[in-house]
Amino acid sequence: MAVSIVSMIEHNKTEQLIFHILSDGISEDNKRKIQEMLKFYGRKVNFYPIDGLMDELKDKIKGLDTGRFRITTLARLLMGSILPDTVTKVLYLDCDTVVLRNISSLYNMRLNNCIAAMAAEPTIYPEVKEILGLTAEDTYYNAGMILMNLSLWRSEDKESDCFNYYNTMGGRLPFNDQDILNYVLKDRIKRVGQTYDFITNYYYFRYSTLVEKSSSYAEGESRQSFNLAKHHPHIVHYASDERPWNRGNFNHYSRAYEKYLRLTPFAEAKKAKGKELYMAAYHMMNVVTFVAPAVRQYISDRYYNDRIKE
């Protein structure tokens, strides 16, 4: 999270940034470090404890089971309730992101009647769309970056719609709140380019492969814009197993993480051990993706098949 924050500041130095952190048990010592870091940069920060809210959700949602994801993934759906009413527009970012360019044009984008702006995730499984009630032609969006009109979200009580839908689905969806947002906000999401949520695995995908996976992908992303996003992304999203804080990772964008880590109070943090062999195998799968996409698809199908069917 500190890396994400510092990278945001470094590339948006003239912007008046205020950070709102949804805190699931962040220690007082780490809070202090974050506060001192932001004080150094002359920026404001607010912490919102959400551990209690997560307990409340267990009572509100029938059969709640977030699978391999922590229940805090649902916090994105609660931003309208958690943040002060004075916050009418917010740029949400997952903690596993790094900002590499100025994003004022993203934040200042007019949403009009749309409630959110998000980037596509063309690699989502067709089975997930089917579970949600989306068609094969519908664009599925990744929730790692959300530009949200909180005023419209609140006035239309979309929070209630989200949890009503979750209850209708029995409290169980493959990708939880991301699936919910794709269904509840269908036709109310403004699509932005992949550059604003560049999932690091996509570095190894051909543009043609992504178009084959999602028929609507080419409608909002040209080959040129995709290639530009690949080499000069605005926001990198480490939404894969090849994460730069794991020892032995070969992530193409790990240097960006290392660069901004050095500017945080956690610069001396050691990389997680024990996944070196898995990192090597995962990287080989990524390399194979470019040469033989069908092989990647076969491996992914075997790995996620049970989860999608549950």
Summary of the structure (lengths in Angstrom):
residues: 310
radius of gyration: 19.1
end to end distance: 31.3
largest distance: 50.4
contacts: 915
relative contact order: 0.13
helix: 49%
strand: 15%
